[in-house]
């Protein structure tokens, strides 16, 4: 049987308009895919035709000392860029146009855009704002396109501002490098100064240690000195009493001598006048009594000598104390000379004042003691004639009896007369010496001893203050030594910190020196990351990307329409078996599904200019998919009649979402994710993507589709066989069954 002379073709030719209708059915996939895809083949390439309104309300402002008008610059760049159809309007026109659908998006640049842009490096940065408004109800896809353009606009504006501030930051970094170098030099000088200060502190510590040792010796010496002052105070009191007693006793001696001389003056006169008559009056000589002078030369010499010795000892003690005080004062003066900063210490000043007062008191006391000693020595010297004369007086008194014997002769009388005159003169001289020299000297001694006692009392009263000041000096030097130890440690730490600071500043300057502010640096900093996109496949435009989905939909829709129009149950004559029934129908069916696949694919190449990775395999996949869909749809049509065609319509709707033709299946809900592997279009869409854009293997997809078509074909044989046995077939009204 020739293909074009089959019974089915004879039946088709007898039905008016059916051959033409079959041609139209063969074009259904082409009309569905080619025409639809051509309407949006390069939709994203025509985004510059989308009308967008821009409203520029920005005012000029200063950024880094330079007047800028970023709103005008941005508006000009958008208009000149032509990424969208930018139209400059007023605020009211933009709002009404967005509402009416005249504009798909409005861009508003606020009046403070440039002003806020200049605050990004200030203490209170305010981000500049661009207001973008959409009207999604006028077109969801258009809103997505304009949103994408708005994001690119935001990125472009951000990069423009980053360029301005990157220039500022790089310039500041260069200035900071110079500042770091200067700071490093200053830190080095600081470290050197701290080292010198640390050395000076160590010297101060050495001096303070010496001061502490000297102050300890001062405390000990002052303690010994104040003890000696107390003893001297007691001795001076005794000296005052003794000196006063000496003056009184001497006055008594002088008065007694004068009294005796006056009492015997007449006798001496008579004696002198009557010596010539000595012989006559010798008998009466025994009646004359010698003056009873009760003077003990040993007592006078001993008291005078004791007084002189006591004064000399007191003067020596004061001289020794003054020498010790001078040594202490010299040590403190030497320490202060080595460490001038100690002069500002209050405790050091107090000690110096106490030492000066003590030295003054000792000098006064020494002067008084020296004067008293000199007076005592003078009195002792003046008393020596008296002491020397006393033995003569006693000898004279012892020789009076002999005078009586000698008075018998003239020569003896003359010698007696001369002796009496000599005795009288000596007594007068002794009395005058005691009255004029010894008594005033003793009184001066008593007065000096009293002054010495007063000075020693004051010194004794102030010795507690002096000891307290010395103790405070010792305590202060101890605290000063502790503070110097802490200062040495702190200075060591400060020196280490200064050295670290200097090193870090130098390191920072070295690192900053690697930062340049050339134009290329500003550009790189404004856009630090260079995007390197790579894609395993290339999709030229929107139509090419959607072609696998629309080709699959077109083929499935063409099969459903074909099954609804063409009668797969009516036969020209009764077939012998189910296979022949199916084979007879295939003489018309096969040309249709083959024509659908070939015409649709060819027109996409010719009309829409589709370019594919594997053109031949694209035809092969289209043919296999058309065969699978055709056999699958015919199976349900033959098995269930009109109900089967309805089921296929439902299946087609499910496949529109479950085949992942438009959006990734992961974006769908769980139901569509579950049925995705069981949808025939899942495999046709994937296979066509591989041949058109990816260039990968389609073996699995073709295996599934061929399996679906072959299984459906075999099952259709069985259905035909069953219907033939049950005589469920129909014939044209003008024909009869064989």
Number of C-alpha atoms within 10 A of each C-alpha: 7 6 12 11 10 18 18 24 19 12 17 18 12 12 11 9 10 15 15 11 14 19 14 17 25 26 22 23 30 27 18 18 25 26 16 14 22 17 11 15 22 16 16 14 12 11 17 16 14 17 19 23 26 23 21 19 15 18 17 16 19 14 18 13 8 8 11 18 16 21 23 17 10 17 19 13 12 17 15 12 12 12 18 21 18 24 18 18 18 14 17 10 14 24 17 12 19 21 16 12 16 16 24 25 27 26 23 21 23 17 15 17 23 24 21 16 22 24 17 17 13 8 7 8 12 15 13 18 16 15 11 15 18 22 17 14 11 16 13 12 10 20 18 13 17 25 17 12 16 19 11 13 16 14 12 14 15 14 17 17 17 18 20 17 21 20 20 15 16 19 15 12 18 18 12 16 21 14 14 21 18 16 18 24 16 15 23 19 15 17 23 15 13 19 18 13 16 21 14 14 19 16 15 21 22 17 20 27 17 16 24 21 15 20 26 18 15 26 21 14 17 23 17 13 22 20 14 16 24 18 13 22 21 14 17 27 18 14 23 21 14 19 27 21 15 23 22 15 15 21 20 15 20 23 15 17 22 18 13 16 18 12 12 18 13 11 15 17 13 11 20 19 12 16 20 14 14 24 19 13 16 18 13 11 18 13 8 11 11 14 15 10 13 9 13 12 17 10 11 19 17 13 16 22 16 14 22 21 15 17 26 19 15 20 21 15 17 22 16 13 21 20 13 16 21 15 14 19 19 12 17 21 14 13 20 17 13 15 18 10 10 19 14 9 13 12 19 21 15 15 23 19 13 18 21 14 15 18 18 13 18 21 15 16 25 20 16 23 26 18 18 27 24 17 22 27 20 18 23 23 16 17 22 15 14 23 20 11 17 18 13 13 18 12 11 17 14 12 11 17 12 10 18 21 13 17 23 16 12 15 11 18 23 16 14 21 20 13 13 17 15 12 16 16 12 16 21 16 14 24 23 16 18 26 20 13 18 27 24 17 25 29 20 19 30 23 17 25 29 20 18 26 23 16 19 24 19 13 21 21 14 16 21 14 12 24 20 14 22 27 19 18 27 24 16 19 25 18 14 19 20 14 13 20 15 12 17 20 13 13 20 16 13 17 22 15 14 21 19 16 18 24 16 16 21 20 15 16 22 14 11 18 14 9 14 15 18 12 11 10 17 21 18 14 19 19 15 10 8 7 7 5 5 7 7 7 14 15 16 14 15 16 25 24 20 19 24 27 23 23 28 30 24 24 32 28 20 28 31 25 17 24 25 18 13 17 15 23 17 17 21 22 18 17 20 11 16 19 18 15 24 22 16 21 21 18 18 20 24 16 13 22 30 17 20 26 29 20 18 25 23 17 17 22 14 12 11 17 14 19 15 22 17 17 15 11 18 21 19 17 23 27 20 22 31 31 25 30 28 26 24 24 26 26 27 22 24 21 18 14 17 14 13 20 23 16 15 22 17 11 14 20 11 15 23 18 20 27 29 21 24 14 11 11 17 10 10 13 11 11 9 19 16 11 15 20 13 12 17 24 29 23 24 31 25 20 27 28 26 22 23 24 20 19 18 14 11 18 10 12 21 19 13 17 25 17 13 18 23 16 16 21 21 15 17 24 21 18 20 27 21 15 17 17 12 9 11 12 18 17 15 14 7 6 12 12 12 8
